[in-house]
Amino acid sequence: MRLIVASPPKTGNIWLKNLLIGAYDLKQGDDQPLDTYEDFVEFIKGDRFDDDTVIHLHPEPTDAYFELADSVGATTITILRNPYDVFVSLYHYVQRFKDELTDIGDPLSEMIDKDLEDEAAFNYLLGDQSLENWGRSYYEQYGKAEGHPLPIYRDYVRNYPDLLTDCEADIRGPKQKPSDMAYWGRSHYTNHGKAEGRTIPSKFNYTDYVWMYPELLSEYHARGRGGF
């Protein structure tokens, strides 16, 4: 049996790995997580993935990763975690390793000895500027391919009262998502808006893009800016 715990940082990887070790009498195959696909390739090439072993990784879930895992008969297990839990984990990580973080001048040292409920602590972890940069990078690498529309299309709907009325009538219901209006707006602009001479707003921010998709916000917080 070969098991891989593959989740973003701060989502309980080590906790789950230790449970699996105890439940199935497995060996720990790594002292530190393998952060990239290339690290995983080297781990396999070095013949370090023994039978009855569990390791944990932080890979991107690409076809290449799953093909490599399958080639050695490994089962991948991942964790889904509430983003606020990840925030709390990162907070406690900072308090636990505050001396080390201070010594190396880690930006996370700004969190040291702040109260968990301190608004400044939460705002620091949220990191509007880094969230903007992460959102821009994510959209360019994945968002387009995943069909995520930008908030600019939501604002397009809001700019036209008649469109807003039509949109709210179409998507009304208990299962509305923050991105519903953006999807509707993109479809309308593509199919009708251009021909009607309507325009989309000229500016938007990628922070708003991430906030519009709860799954992206979860991924951003899960990756964190430090930890395991």
C-alpha positions as CSV (number, residue, x, y, z in Angstrom):
1,M,0.0,0.0,0.0
2,R,1.3,3.4,-1.0
3,L,-0.7,6.5,0.1
4,I,-0.3,10.1,-0.8
5,V,-2.0,12.9,1.3
6,A,-2.1,15.6,-1.3
7,S,-3.8,18.9,-0.2
8,P,-2.8,22.6,0.1
9,P,-0.8,23.7,3.1
10,K,-2.5,24.2,6.4
11,T,-5.4,21.9,5.7
12,G,-4.5,19.0,8.1
13,N,-2.1,17.0,6.0
14,I,0.2,15.9,8.9
15,W,-2.8,15.1,11.1
16,L,-4.3,12.8,8.4
17,K,-1.0,11.3,7.6
18,N,-0.4,10.3,11.3
19,L,-3.9,8.8,11.5
20,L,-3.2,6.7,8.4
21,I,0.1,5.6,9.8
22,G,-1.6,4.4,13.0
23,A,-4.6,2.8,11.3
24,Y,-2.7,0.9,8.6
25,D,0.7,0.4,10.3
26,L,2.4,2.4,7.6
27,K,5.8,4.0,7.5
28,Q,6.4,7.8,7.0
29,G,8.2,8.3,3.7
30,D,9.1,11.9,4.0
31,D,10.4,14.3,6.6
32,Q,9.1,17.3,4.8
33,P,6.3,17.7,2.3
34,L,7.1,17.6,-1.4
35,D,6.1,21.0,-2.7
36,T,6.2,20.5,-6.5
37,Y,5.6,17.9,-9.1
38,E,9.3,18.0,-9.9
39,D,10.1,17.1,-6.2
40,F,7.7,14.1,-6.6
41,V,9.4,13.0,-9.8
42,E,12.8,13.0,-8.0
43,F,11.3,11.2,-5.0
44,I,10.1,8.4,-7.4
45,K,13.3,8.3,-9.4
46,G,15.3,8.0,-6.2
47,D,13.3,4.8,-5.4
48,R,12.3,6.3,-2.0
49,F,8.6,5.4,-2.2
50,D,8.6,2.0,-0.4
51,D,5.6,-0.3,0.0
52,D,3.4,0.4,3.0
53,T,4.4,4.1,3.1
54,V,2.5,7.3,3.3
55,I,3.8,10.7,2.2
56,H,2.3,14.1,1.8
57,L,2.6,16.6,-1.1
58,H,1.4,20.0,-2.1
59,P,1.1,19.4,-5.9
60,E,-1.1,21.0,-8.5
61,P,-3.8,18.4,-9.5
62,T,-2.5,17.9,-13.0
63,D,-2.9,14.9,-15.3
64,A,0.9,14.4,-15.1
65,Y,0.7,14.2,-11.3
66,F,-2.0,11.6,-11.3
67,E,-0.3,9.5,-14.0
68,L,2.9,9.4,-12.0
69,A,1.0,8.4,-8.8
70,D,-0.8,5.7,-10.7
71,S,2.4,4.4,-12.2
72,V,3.7,3.5,-8.7
73,G,0.3,2.1,-7.5
74,A,-0.3,5.0,-5.1
75,T,-3.7,6.2,-3.8
76,T,-4.2,9.9,-3.5
77,I,-6.2,11.3,-0.6
78,T,-7.1,15.0,-0.3
79,I,-8.7,17.2,2.4
80,L,-11.4,19.8,2.0
81,R,-11.3,22.3,4.9
82,N,-13.3,25.4,5.9
83,P,-11.1,28.5,5.0
84,Y,-11.6,30.0,8.5
85,D,-10.1,26.8,10.0
86,V,-7.1,27.4,7.8
87,F,-6.9,30.9,9.1
88,V,-6.9,29.7,12.7
89,S,-4.2,27.1,11.9
90,L,-1.9,29.7,10.3
91,Y,-2.5,32.0,13.3
92,H,-1.4,29.3,15.7
93,Y,1.5,28.3,13.5
94,V,2.8,31.8,13.8
95,Q,2.5,31.9,17.6
96,R,4.2,28.5,17.9
97,F,7.2,29.3,15.7
98,K,7.5,33.0,16.5
99,D,11.2,32.9,17.4
100,E,12.1,31.2,14.2
101,L,9.9,33.6,12.1
102,T,11.5,36.6,13.8
103,D,15.0,35.4,13.3
104,I,14.5,35.0,9.5
105,G,12.5,38.2,9.2
106,D,9.5,36.3,7.8
107,P,6.6,38.7,7.0
108,L,4.4,36.5,9.1
109,S,6.2,37.8,12.2
110,E,3.8,40.8,12.0
111,M,1.2,38.4,13.5
112,I,3.2,37.5,16.6
113,D,1.4,38.1,19.9
114,K,-1.7,39.6,18.2
115,D,-5.0,38.4,19.5
116,L,-6.9,35.9,17.2
117,E,-9.8,38.3,17.1
118,D,-7.7,41.3,16.3
119,E,-9.0,42.8,13.1
120,A,-5.5,43.7,12.1
121,A,-4.5,40.0,12.4
122,F,-7.3,38.9,10.1
123,N,-6.7,41.7,7.6
124,Y,-3.0,40.8,7.5
125,L,-3.8,37.1,6.7
126,L,-6.3,38.2,4.2
127,G,-3.7,40.4,2.5
128,D,-5.7,42.4,0.0
129,Q,-2.6,43.1,-2.2
130,S,-1.4,39.5,-2.3
131,L,-5.0,38.4,-2.9
132,E,-5.1,40.7,-5.9
133,N,-1.9,39.3,-7.2
134,W,-2.9,35.7,-6.5
135,G,-6.2,36.3,-8.2
136,R,-4.6,37.7,-11.3
137,S,-2.2,34.8,-11.6
138,Y,-4.9,32.2,-11.0
139,Y,-7.2,33.7,-13.6
140,E,-4.4,33.7,-16.2
141,Q,-3.4,30.1,-15.5
142,Y,-6.7,28.4,-14.7
143,G,-9.7,30.7,-14.6
144,K,-10.0,31.2,-18.3
145,A,-9.9,27.5,-18.9
146,E,-12.3,26.8,-16.1
147,G,-14.8,29.3,-17.6
148,H,-14.8,31.7,-14.6
149,P,-16.1,35.0,-15.8
150,L,-14.7,38.2,-14.2
151,P,-16.7,40.5,-11.9
152,I,-16.6,43.1,-14.7
153,Y,-19.6,41.2,-16.2
154,R,-21.5,41.5,-12.9
155,D,-20.9,45.2,-12.9
156,Y,-22.0,45.3,-16.6
157,V,-25.4,44.0,-15.4
158,R,-25.6,46.5,-12.5
159,N,-24.9,49.4,-14.9
160,Y,-28.1,48.8,-16.8
161,P,-31.3,48.8,-14.7
162,D,-33.2,46.8,-17.3
163,L,-30.6,44.1,-17.4
164,L,-30.5,44.0,-13.6
165,T,-34.2,43.4,-13.6
166,D,-34.0,40.6,-16.2
167,C,-31.0,39.0,-14.5
168,E,-32.7,39.0,-11.0
169,A,-35.8,37.4,-12.6
170,D,-33.7,34.7,-14.3
171,I,-31.5,33.7,-11.4
172,R,-33.9,34.2,-8.5
173,G,-33.9,31.3,-6.1
174,P,-32.4,29.8,-2.9
175,K,-29.2,28.5,-4.6
176,Q,-27.8,31.8,-5.9
177,K,-24.1,32.0,-5.9
178,P,-21.9,35.2,-5.9
179,S,-20.9,34.4,-9.5
180,D,-24.3,33.9,-10.9
181,M,-24.8,37.5,-12.1
182,A,-21.3,37.4,-13.7
183,Y,-22.2,34.3,-15.7
184,W,-25.5,35.8,-16.7
185,G,-23.8,39.1,-17.7
186,R,-21.1,37.4,-19.7
187,S,-23.7,35.5,-21.7
188,H,-25.9,38.6,-22.3
189,Y,-23.0,40.7,-23.3
190,T,-21.6,38.1,-25.8
191,N,-25.0,37.3,-27.3
192,H,-26.8,40.6,-27.2
193,G,-24.9,43.4,-25.5
194,K,-22.3,44.0,-28.2
195,A,-25.0,44.2,-30.9
196,E,-27.0,46.6,-28.8
197,G,-24.1,48.9,-28.3
198,R,-23.7,48.3,-24.6
199,T,-20.3,48.5,-23.0
200,I,-18.6,46.7,-20.1
201,P,-16.8,48.6,-17.4
202,S,-13.2,49.5,-18.1
203,K,-11.8,48.5,-14.7
204,F,-12.1,45.7,-12.1
205,N,-9.9,44.1,-9.5
206,Y,-8.8,40.5,-9.1
207,T,-9.5,40.6,-5.4
208,D,-13.1,40.9,-6.3
209,Y,-12.7,38.0,-8.7
210,V,-11.5,35.7,-5.9
211,W,-14.2,36.8,-3.5
212,M,-16.8,36.0,-6.1
213,Y,-15.9,32.3,-6.0
214,P,-15.9,30.7,-2.6
215,E,-13.8,27.8,-3.8
216,L,-11.1,30.2,-5.0
217,L,-11.1,32.0,-1.7
218,S,-10.8,28.6,0.1
219,E,-7.8,27.7,-2.0
220,Y,-6.1,31.0,-1.4
221,H,-6.4,30.7,2.3
222,A,-5.4,27.0,2.3
223,R,-2.2,27.8,0.6
224,G,-1.3,30.4,3.2
225,R,2.0,32.2,3.4
226,G,3.9,29.9,5.7
227,G,3.5,26.6,7.5
228,F,3.8,23.1,6.4
